[in-house]
């Protein structure tokens, strides 16, 4: 019960630490962000140790971790801050999913720099969402801070086969547990070709696969597609651009209350 209570508190702190500072654009000091008495990392480490899927914690550079933690404005009391401060990133399923941390040789991107120029201009800005992870087929995971729906702090997935942001109904901590313990073959049904595991182990963390025909085209069978490696930056920008084009400028599955209201919103956006 105590562990469950701490988990809930940590998840709430993730939200607090990542949106409070942005209200007045004043950055919290590094010393205030590093929690030395009750950090979340032991809990995350416990999840990793008991994971059903293959999980690889990438080595961390302590100086870089402090810089990224400060730029991200995340407390180490929260799960997200603990991942930034204690890892260079986390690879799941031989690197199929890449969870961003403070950067490493294999995953040469950190969560602060990766979001700058995409979800924010300057550190401390208000953000619509925060990119936290991506995968080998051009899918992107993000924490919602108002730009994706009403369910603040929940994680969304930009599906490569629809190019819409789909809510996972989970916060960041729950997202980690999902990555570590869930049946990923079920989640990625239709998005993994038959020999995918032969191509992932040595995949550069700055690359992802692009497919022709595109995965969002009707009737596409991934096993019949041609594929090539492209830069993750290129893929993100292309998918966001194409998402707006295909989804009437939305690219987002809102927190819908009724089909009728959704239809009205779509009609309004098209006008």
KAZIKA-V299411 format. One record per backbone hydrogen bond with DSSP energy under -0.5 kcal/mol. NH is the residue of the N-H (numbers start at 1). CO is the residue of the C=O. If there is no record, write none. Layout:
nh->{NH:NH}
co->{CO:CO}
//
This chain:
nh->{5:6:7:8:9:10:11:12:13:14:15:16:17:18:18:19:19:20:23:23:24:25:26:27:33:34:35:36:40:43:44:45:46:47:48:49:50:51:52:53:56:57:58:58:62:65:66:67:68:69:70:71:72:73:74:76:78:81:82:83:84:85:86:87:88:90:91:92:93:96:96:97:98:99:99:100:100:101:102:103:104:109:111:114:115:116:117:118:119:120:125:128:130:132:133:134:135:136:138:140:141:142:143:144:145:147:152:153:154:155:156:157:158:159:159:162:163:165:166:166:168:175:176:177:178:179:180:181:182:184:186:187:188:189:191:196:198:199:200:201:203:205:207:208:209:210:212:217:220:222:224:225:226:228:230:232:235:236:237:238:239:240:241:242:243:244:245:246:247:248:249:250:251:253:254:256:262:263:264:265:266:267:268:269:270:271:271}
co->{1:2:3:4:5:6:7:8:9:10:11:12:13:14:15:15:16:16:19:20:21:21:21:25:29:30:33:34:76:40:40:41:42:43:44:45:46:48:180:180:91:55:56:89:60:61:62:63:64:65:66:67:68:69:69:33:75:75:78:79:80:81:82:83:58:99:56:97:54:92:93:92:134:90:97:98:132:88:87:88:107:107:101:110:111:112:120:115:115:115:122:119:143:141:141:98:139:96:135:158:133:156:130:154:128:128:150:144:151:170:142:166:140:157:164:159:159:251:157:164:155:171:172:173:174:175:176:177:178:182:183:183:184:186:188:193:195:196:196:197:200:106:204:230:136:228:226:214:217:220:221:222:212:210:208:206:231:232:233:234:235:236:237:238:239:240:241:242:243:245:244:247:247:165:252:254:258:259:260:261:262:263:264:265:266:267:268}
//
